[in-house]
């Protein structure tokens, strides 16, 4: 008999990956646009740092890493941060889970703008909290402050702020962030600020750390980030959470009784990269993503009945199907994103992620962090298939 909490875990976007793998195994020509990673070479300074650490027979954690991260965050937020305000984690998921464990009691409510990254509500449920979803589609996927304020109750403990957003690619502007920060201050709420896609803000849009926009909110803000996106290190599982010392101390204590810390080779490799101050790889990665975005938007502009995604940040296109009329190929009296994703897989040979994974039955997420040639081929197939439905 499994635990009750295991029933809270959905397969989420994993279903799309499983379907893509199954199709590929059967020799079908499937192009996979489900990924939450950029397919690229390893950052040179990370690779060099790895080799150095191995050649030194390194087995201990580098204490200097948290100091290096403090310098990084200080530069990004224009505020002073110290090493004891930072915990190094096994990617952003562990950071978020540790924060949920540290902040939430059973029954506490957390506001989550939707569509949302799947782990946000899953982790809240696992620790006994209650996710409260705030719909954003009618406001260009940005939460209205009036909707957030109306959802606050005596049980509300925190607000999740994810910008650039996964899955929608939306970036919250300064006014939105300032309003959220003021609401959190006025109603005594925590802010969980997930900026994992912050390195990819596409012109003319700019990513703003919320503590820079509203410095008084720093005392109630937990900044979560990882290097899975900015350095394309998804499988290396390295990230951090920064915030008030008392919370960070609790996060570290929790981590000491679970996974303890990311492996030391990864930590030394990241430290070497940060100390090298070599920004060339990240700049190259940003150009690669920006070029892929331009290519993708050009192709998606040929969709006849679906709005072109804005893709302000990150590396996902989010197709809004809400105004799309039902077509002959959709099964049943209505269709949802699951139907569309299945047809794209079978008819176009393109694996996508249905918005139902993100609490939205009217959206489709496409990654453009793939090889440009494959991206172009996939999006051409996708547009032809969707346009034949009209």
C-alpha positions in Angstrom: 0.0 0.0 0.0 1.4 3.3 -1.0 1.3 6.5 1.1 -1.5 8.9 0.7 0.9 11.6 -0.4 2.0 9.5 -3.4 -1.4 10.0 -4.9 -0.6 13.7 -5.2 2.1 13.2 -7.7 1.0 13.6 -11.3 3.0 12.3 -14.3 3.0 16.0 -15.6 5.2 16.7 -18.6 6.8 13.3 -18.2 3.9 11.8 -20.2 5.0 13.9 -23.2 8.6 12.7 -22.8 7.5 9.1 -22.5 5.4 9.3 -25.6 8.3 10.9 -27.6 10.7 8.2 -26.4 8.2 5.4 -27.4 7.7 6.9 -30.8 11.4 7.3 -31.4 12.0 3.7 -30.3 9.5 2.5 -32.9 11.7 4.2 -35.6 9.2 7.0 -36.2 10.7 10.4 -37.2 9.8 12.3 -34.0 11.3 15.7 -33.2 11.2 16.3 -29.5 10.2 19.8 -28.4 9.3 18.9 -24.8 12.6 19.7 -23.1 13.3 22.1 -20.3 16.9 22.3 -21.3 19.2 23.7 -24.0 21.0 21.2 -26.1 24.5 22.4 -26.4 28.2 21.7 -25.5 29.4 21.9 -21.9 30.7 25.3 -20.8 34.5 25.3 -21.2 35.3 26.6 -17.7 32.9 24.1 -16.1 34.6 21.3 -18.0 38.1 22.7 -17.0 37.0 23.0 -13.4 35.7 19.4 -13.4 39.0 18.0 -14.7 41.0 20.1 -12.1 38.8 18.8 -9.3 39.2 15.2 -10.3 43.0 15.5 -10.8 43.2 16.9 -7.3 41.3 13.9 -5.9 38.8 16.4 -4.5 36.3 14.9 -2.0 35.3 18.0 0.1 32.8 20.8 -0.6 34.3 24.2 -1.6 33.3 26.6 1.1 34.1 29.4 -1.3 31.2 28.5 -3.6 28.6 30.3 -1.4 30.9 33.4 -1.3 31.1 33.3 -5.1 27.3 33.0 -5.3 26.9 35.9 -2.9 29.0 38.0 -5.2 27.0 36.9 -8.2 23.6 37.8 -6.5 25.0 41.1 -5.1 25.9 42.1 -8.7 22.5 41.1 -10.1 20.4 42.7 -7.4 22.7 45.7 -6.6 22.5 44.8 -2.9 25.0 43.2 -0.6 24.6 39.5 0.1 26.6 37.2 2.4 27.4 33.5 2.2 25.2 32.7 5.2 22.2 34.0 3.2 22.7 31.3 0.6 22.2 27.5 0.4 23.6 25.4 -2.4 21.1 22.9 -3.6 20.6 20.0 -6.0 19.0 22.2 -8.6 16.0 24.5 -8.3 13.5 21.7 -7.4 15.3 20.9 -4.2 15.6 24.6 -3.4 11.8 25.0 -3.8 11.0 21.9 -1.9 13.3 22.8 1.0 11.7 26.3 1.1 8.2 24.7 1.2 9.3 22.5 4.0 10.8 25.4 5.9 7.9 27.8 5.5 4.6 25.9 5.3 2.4 24.3 7.9 -0.5 21.9 7.0 -3.4 24.0 5.7 -1.3 27.0 4.7 -2.3 28.4 1.3 0.1 29.5 -1.5 -0.9 31.7 -4.4 0.3 30.4 -7.8 -0.3 32.2 -11.1 -1.5 29.8 -13.7 -0.4 28.4 -16.1 2.4 27.2 -13.8 5.4 25.0 -13.7 4.2 21.6 -12.5 6.4 21.2 -9.4 5.0 24.3 -7.7 1.6 22.8 -6.6 3.0 19.3 -6.3 5.6 20.3 -3.7 3.1 22.4 -1.8 0.7 19.5 -1.6 3.4 17.2 -0.4 4.2 19.3 2.6 0.5 19.7 3.5 -0.2 23.1 2.0 -2.9 24.2 -0.4 -2.1 25.7 -3.8 -4.5 28.5 -4.8 -4.4 29.1 -8.6 -4.7 32.6 -10.0 -5.7 32.6 -13.7 -3.7 34.9 -16.0 -4.7 34.2 -19.6 -7.0 37.2 -19.8 -4.2 39.5 -18.8 -1.5 38.3 -21.2 -0.4 35.6 -18.7 0.5 38.2 -16.1 -1.4 38.0 -12.7 -3.6 41.0 -11.9 -2.8 42.4 -8.5 -6.5 42.7 -7.8 -6.9 38.9 -8.4 -4.0 38.1 -6.1 -5.3 40.4 -3.4 -8.8 38.9 -3.7 -7.4 35.4 -3.2 -5.6 36.2 0.1 -7.1 34.7 3.2 -6.1 34.3 6.8 -4.5 31.0 5.7 -2.4 32.5 2.9 1.3 32.2 3.6 3.2 32.9 0.3 3.0 33.9 -3.3 5.0 32.1 -6.0 6.5 34.5 -8.6 8.1 32.8 -11.6 9.6 35.2 -14.1 10.5 34.7 -16.9 7.7 32.3 -16.7 7.6 28.6 -17.5 5.6 27.6 -19.5 4.3 30.9 -21.0 7.6 32.8 -21.5 6.1 35.9 -20.0 8.3 38.4 -18.1 6.7 40.5 -15.3 7.5 44.2 -15.6 8.7 46.4 -12.8 5.2 47.7 -11.9 3.8 44.2 -11.6 6.7 43.1 -9.4 6.4 46.3 -7.2 2.6 45.6 -6.8 3.2 42.0 -5.8 6.0 43.0 -3.3 3.7 45.6 -1.7 0.9 43.1 -1.4 3.3 40.7 0.3 4.4 43.4 2.7 0.9 44.6 3.5 -0.5 41.1 4.0 2.6 39.6 5.7 3.3 37.0 3.0 6.4 35.3 1.8 7.5 35.6 -1.8 9.1 32.6 -3.5 10.9 34.2 -6.5 11.8 31.6 -9.1 14.1 33.3 -11.7 15.7 30.2 -13.3 15.1 31.6 -16.8 16.4 35.0 -15.9 19.4 34.8 -18.1 17.1 34.7 -21.2 15.2 38.0 -21.4 14.6 38.9 -25.1 14.8 42.5 -26.3 13.0 44.8 -25.5 12.1 42.9 -22.4 14.2 42.9 -19.2 14.3 40.6 -16.2 14.2 42.4 -12.9 14.9 40.7 -9.5 12.0 41.6 -7.3 14.3 42.6 -4.4 15.8 45.2 -6.7 12.5 46.6 -7.6 11.2 46.6 -4.0 14.1 46.4 -1.5 11.8 46.4 1.5 10.5 43.0 0.3 13.9 41.4 0.7 13.2 40.3 4.3 10.3 38.1 3.1 11.7 36.9 -0.3 13.4 33.6 -1.2 15.3 33.8 -4.5 15.5 30.4 -6.3 17.8 29.9 -9.2 19.8 27.1 -10.9 22.4 26.7 -13.6 20.4 24.3 -15.6 19.3 27.1 -17.9 21.9 29.8 -17.8 24.8 27.3 -18.3 22.8 24.5 -19.8 23.8 22.2 -16.9 20.4 20.4 -16.4 21.8 17.0 -15.6 24.4 18.4 -13.2 21.8 19.4 -10.6 23.2 22.5 -9.1 21.3 25.5 -7.9 20.7 27.7 -4.9 18.2 29.6 -2.7 19.0 33.0 -1.2 17.0 34.7 1.5 16.8 35.7 5.2 19.4 33.9 7.4 16.8 32.2 9.6 15.1 30.5 6.6 18.4 29.6 4.9 19.6 28.0 8.2 16.5 25.9 8.3 16.9 24.9 4.6 20.4 23.8 5.3 19.3 21.8 8.3 16.6 20.1 6.3 19.1 19.3 3.5 21.5 17.8 6.0 19.0 15.1 6.8 18.1 14.3 3.2 20.5 14.7 0.3 23.0 16.8 2.2 24.5 18.6 -0.8 25.2 18.4 -4.6 28.2 16.3 -5.5 31.5 18.0 -4.8 32.8 17.8 -8.4 29.9 19.8 -9.7 30.4 22.4 -6.9 34.1 22.8 -7.7 33.4 22.9 -11.4 30.8 25.7 -10.9 33.1 27.6 -8.6 35.9 27.5 -11.2 33.5 28.9 -13.8 32.3 31.7 -11.5 35.9 32.6 -10.5 37.0 32.7 -14.1 34.6 35.6 -14.8 34.4 34.3 -18.3 31.0 35.4 -19.7 31.6 34.3 -23.3 29.9 30.9 -23.0 26.7 32.4 -21.5 26.7 35.2 -24.1 27.0 32.6 -26.9 24.2 30.6 -25.3 22.0 33.7 -25.2 22.7 34.5 -28.9 21.8 30.9 -29.8 18.5 31.1 -27.9 17.7 34.5 -29.3 18.4 33.3 -32.9 16.2 30.2 -32.3 13.4 32.4 -31.0 13.6 34.6 -34.1 13.5 31.6 -36.4 10.6 30.0 -34.5 8.5 33.2 -34.4 8.9 33.6 -38.1 7.5 30.1 -38.8 4.8 30.4 -36.2 3.6 33.6 -37.7 2.1 31.5 -40.5 -0.4 29.9 -38.1 -3.8 31.0 -39.3 -6.0 30.8 -36.2 -3.6 30.7 -33.3 -2.0 33.9 -31.9 1.7 34.2 -32.3 3.4 33.6 -28.9 5.2 36.6 -27.4 8.1 34.5 -25.9 9.4 37.4 -23.9 11.9 35.2 -21.9 13.2 31.7 -21.5 13.2 29.3 -24.4 9.6 28.1 -24.8 6.8 29.1 -27.1 3.4 28.8 -25.5 0.5 28.5 -28.0 -2.8 29.8 -26.7 -5.6 27.6 -28.1 -8.4 29.2 -26.1 -9.9 31.0 -29.1 -9.5 28.2 -31.5 -12.5 26.6 -33.1 -13.0 22.9 -32.9 -11.9 21.1 -36.1 -12.8 17.9 -37.8 -9.9 16.0 -36.4 -10.6 16.7 -32.8 -12.4 13.9 -31.0 -15.6 14.4 -29.1 -17.8 17.5 -28.8 -14.8 19.6 -27.6 -11.1 19.4 -27.7 -8.4 20.3 -25.3 -4.6 20.6 -25.4 -4.2 16.8 -24.8 -6.0 16.1 -28.1 -3.8 18.7 -29.9 -0.6 17.3 -28.5 -1.5 13.8 -29.5 -2.3 14.8 -33.0 0.9 16.7 -33.3 2.8 13.6 -32.2 1.0 11.2 -34.5 0.4 13.4 -37.6 3.2 15.9 -37.5 5.8 13.8 -35.7 6.4 16.6 -33.2 6.4 15.9 -29.4 5.0 18.9 -27.4 3.8 19.3 -23.8 0.1 19.8 -23.3 -0.9 22.7 -21.1 -2.8 20.3 -18.9 0.6 19.6 -17.3 0.6 23.3 -16.3 -3.0 23.5 -15.1 -4.2 24.8 -18.5 -6.2 22.7 -20.9 -5.9 25.4 -23.6 -2.2 25.7 -24.2 0.7 23.9 -25.8 4.4 24.4 -24.9 7.2 24.0 -27.4 10.9 24.2 -26.6 13.2 26.1 -28.9 16.3 25.1 -27.0 16.9 22.4 -29.6 19.1 22.2 -32.8 18.0 25.0 -35.1 17.6 22.7 -38.1 15.4 20.4 -36.1 13.4 23.3 -34.7 12.7 24.7 -38.2 11.6 21.3 -39.5 9.4 20.6 -36.4 7.7 24.0 -36.5 7.0 23.8 -40.2 5.4 20.4 -39.7 3.4 21.7 -36.7 2.1 24.8 -38.6 1.0 22.7 -41.6 -0.9 20.3 -39.4 -2.6 22.9 -37.3 -3.5 25.0 -40.3 -5.2 22.0 -42.0 -7.7 21.9 -39.0 -9.5 25.1 -40.2 
